[in-house]
Amino acid sequence: MLARVDYATLDRPGSPIRIRLSSTVARVRHAGSSTSARDVEVAYARDKKVYAVRARGVVLACWNAMIPYLCPELPDAQKEALKYGVKVPLVYTSVSLRNWRSFHALGINGASAPGMYHTGARLEMPTVIGGYNPTPASPDDPILVRMTRTPCKPGLPARDQQRAGHVELLTTTFETFERKIRDQLARVLKDGGFDPARDIDAITVNRWPHGYAYEYNPLWDPDWPEGQSPCEIGRKPFGRIAIGNSDAAAAAYTDQAIDQAYRAVKELVDAKAS
Ligand SMILES: Cc1cc2nc3c(=O)[nH]c(=O)nc-3n(C[C@H](O)[C@H](O)[C@H](O)COP(=O)(O)OP(=O)(O)OC[C@H]3O[C@@H](n4cnc5c(N)ncnc54)[C@H](O)[C@@H]3O)c2cc1C
């Protein structure tokens, strides 16, 4: 937690692996036909300039829905499949309190509130690593409260709920969030003596309109035969281009992103060997 990272070391000339930050890929295409080309051209934007590199193989490990725009030469059925999943929107709000006497007085460390703007508020578990230890010694010490919200529109199919959540997150002002947070904490904690004007020190709202990968839901999604689900069609290798990310597994968590990365790299290695 306290270490300083020198990001320049990620992109050193002569290093067998170079990671270039702040570089947005805008186009990926085979240098020729996808069945016979020896290289793939990648065009990326950095510092308001566009650069091109060539590679023997490329893994696209980004959001599936963008891949058809980056790589228009993909077959139409694959492009349709890549667009199927709709990312799940998510909000993690951190509220810095000057003290947590109100929680202590109420004898609680959090409160679920399914009908309120944030569905829960909980004292943040301190992250203790090496010399970093923010554990408060007493209820008089400052602390962070974690609040969560998953914007959606009950009643619609899951993917449409997600889309409604994207719009909500992109159009809600911070002032609206702040008012809802102050109101909610005041109502939940008032019997413990909480005063939002006095006790709230700072608020950070982290919003991910496109957060978790979409996971298939038996209520709305078909029961596809093996190999026919959109993520399986979407992640098929195309010439020298492979696809790996959590969307490729239709699974939200990091373990699946790692498994898909492994599979995608292996596809390129196997193709080279054959
Ligand atoms: C708020 C939140 C909390 C989470 N908590 C957990 C958790 O506790 N445990 C867990 O297992 N998972 C968690 N996840 C899920 C986890 O973050 C994902 O499963 C994982 O990051 C997916 O990895 P990925 O490599 O597929 O995609 P990402 O991590 O999203 O990486 C994709 C990368 O591609 C880059 N990129 C996109 N487009 C381009 C482009 N055109 N050119 C260049 N680069 C591009 C992006 O900048 C990004 O760095 C959480 C996700 C969110 C949003």
The ligand as an SDF file (V2000), in Angstrom:
LIG
                    3D

 53 58  0  0  0  0  0  0  0  0999 V2000
  -16.6340   -2.1000   -8.7880 C   0  0  0  0  0  0  0  0  0  0  0  0
  -16.1660   -3.4830   -9.1330 C   0  0  0  0  0  0  0  0  0  0  0  0
  -15.8030   -4.3530   -8.1240 C   0  0  0  0  0  0  0  0  0  0  0  0
  -15.3540   -5.6320   -8.4150 C   0  0  0  0  0  0  0  0  0  0  0  0
  -15.0030   -6.4860   -7.4070 N   0  0  0  0  0  0  0  0  0  0  0  0
  -14.5500   -7.7230   -7.6900 C   0  0  0  0  0  0  0  0  0  0  0  0
  -14.1320   -8.6070   -6.6510 C   0  0  0  0  0  0  0  0  0  0  0  0
  -14.1760   -8.2640   -5.4660 O   0  0  0  0  0  0  0  0  0  0  0  0
  -13.6870   -9.8480   -7.0110 N   0  0  0  0  0  0  0  0  0  0  0  0
  -13.5970  -10.2410   -8.3120 C   0  0  0  0  0  0  0  0  0  0  0  0
  -13.1440  -11.3760   -8.5820 O   0  0  0  0  0  0  0  0  0  0  0  0
  -13.9810   -9.4220   -9.3140 N   0  0  0  0  0  0  0  0  0  0  0  0
  -14.4570   -8.1770   -9.0260 C   0  0  0  0  0  0  0  0  0  0  0  0
  -14.8410   -7.3330  -10.0360 N   0  0  0  0  0  0  0  0  0  0  0  0
  -14.7890   -7.8500  -11.4070 C   0  0  0  0  0  0  0  0  0  0  0  0
  -13.3890   -7.7650  -11.9630 C   0  0  0  0  0  0  0  0  0  0  0  0
  -12.9530   -6.4240  -11.9030 O   0  0  0  0  0  0  0  0  0  0  0  0
  -13.4420   -8.2570  -13.4170 C   0  0  0  0  0  0  0  0  0  0  0  0
  -13.8830   -9.5980  -13.4460 O   0  0  0  0  0  0  0  0  0  0  0  0
  -12.0790   -8.2160  -14.0750 C   0  0  0  0  0  0  0  0  0  0  0  0
  -11.4520   -6.9630  -13.9210 O   0  0  0  0  0  0  0  0  0  0  0  0
  -12.2730   -8.5000  -15.5590 C   0  0  0  0  0  0  0  0  0  0  0  0
  -11.0010   -8.5270  -16.1640 O   0  0  0  0  0  0  0  0  0  0  0  0
  -10.8590   -8.2990  -17.7100 P   0  0  0  0  0  0  0  0  0  0  0  0
   -9.4040   -8.4480  -17.9820 O   0  0  0  0  0  0  0  0  0  0  0  0
  -11.8330   -9.1310  -18.4440 O   0  0  0  0  0  0  0  0  0  0  0  0
  -11.3290   -6.8100  -17.9680 O   0  0  0  0  0  0  0  0  0  0  0  0
  -10.8240   -5.4380  -17.3290 P   0  0  0  0  0  0  0  0  0  0  0  0
  -10.1920   -5.6290  -15.9810 O   0  0  0  0  0  0  0  0  0  0  0  0
  -11.9880   -4.5190  -17.4530 O   0  0  0  0  0  0  0  0  0  0  0  0
   -9.6530   -5.0040  -18.3040 O   0  0  0  0  0  0  0  0  0  0  0  0
   -9.9050   -4.5630  -19.5960 C   0  0  0  0  0  0  0  0  0  0  0  0
   -8.8200   -3.5610  -19.9360 C   0  0  0  0  0  0  0  0  0  0  0  0
   -8.9040   -3.2520  -21.3130 O   0  0  0  0  0  0  0  0  0  0  0  0
   -8.6710   -1.8720  -21.4550 C   0  0  0  0  0  0  0  0  0  0  0  0
   -9.2910   -1.4640  -22.7230 N   0  0  0  0  0  0  0  0  0  0  0  0
  -10.6010   -1.4580  -23.0570 C   0  0  0  0  0  0  0  0  0  0  0  0
  -10.7710   -1.0320  -24.3150 N   0  0  0  0  0  0  0  0  0  0  0  0
   -9.5330   -0.7600  -24.8010 C   0  0  0  0  0  0  0  0  0  0  0  0
   -9.0290   -0.2690  -26.0370 C   0  0  0  0  0  0  0  0  0  0  0  0
   -9.8500    0.0130  -27.0740 N   0  0  0  0  0  0  0  0  0  0  0  0
   -7.6930   -0.0870  -26.1720 N   0  0  0  0  0  0  0  0  0  0  0  0
   -6.8530   -0.3750  -25.1460 C   0  0  0  0  0  0  0  0  0  0  0  0
   -7.2580   -0.8460  -23.9480 N   0  0  0  0  0  0  0  0  0  0  0  0
   -8.5850   -1.0290  -23.7840 C   0  0  0  0  0  0  0  0  0  0  0  0
   -9.3340   -1.2390  -20.2410 C   0  0  0  0  0  0  0  0  0  0  0  0
   -8.7990    0.0450  -19.9940 O   0  0  0  0  0  0  0  0  0  0  0  0
   -8.9700   -2.2510  -19.1500 C   0  0  0  0  0  0  0  0  0  0  0  0
   -7.7430   -1.9340  -18.5420 O   0  0  0  0  0  0  0  0  0  0  0  0
  -15.2860   -6.0530   -9.7580 C   0  0  0  0  0  0  0  0  0  0  0  0
  -15.6570   -5.1670  -10.8000 C   0  0  0  0  0  0  0  0  0  0  0  0
  -16.0890   -3.8980  -10.4870 C   0  0  0  0  0  0  0  0  0  0  0  0
  -16.4810   -2.9640  -11.6120 C   0  0  0  0  0  0  0  0  0  0  0  0
  1  2  1  0
  2  3  1  0
  2 52  2  0
  3  4  2  0
  4  5  1  0
  4 50  1  0
  5  6  2  0
  6  7  1  0
  6 13  1  0
  7  8  2  0
  7  9  1  0
  9 10  1  0
 10 11  2  0
 10 12  1  0
 12 13  2  0
 13 14  1  0
 14 15  1  0
 14 50  1  0
 15 16  1  0
 16 17  1  0
 16 18  1  0
 18 19  1  0
 18 20  1  0
 20 21  1  0
 20 22  1  0
 22 23  1  0
 23 24  1  0
 24 25  2  0
 24 26  1  0
 24 27  1  0
 27 28  1  0
 28 29  2  0
 28 30  1  0
 28 31  1  0
 31 32  1  0
 32 33  1  0
 33 34  1  0
 33 48  1  0
 34 35  1  0
 35 36  1  0
 35 46  1  0
 36 37  1  0
 36 45  1  0
 37 38  2  0
 38 39  1  0
 39 40  1  0
 39 45  2  0
 40 41  1  0
 40 42  2  0
 42 43  1  0
 43 44  2  0
 44 45  1  0
 46 47  1  0
 46 48  1  0
 48 49  1  0
 50 51  2  0
 51 52  1  0
 52 53  1  0
M  END
$$$$
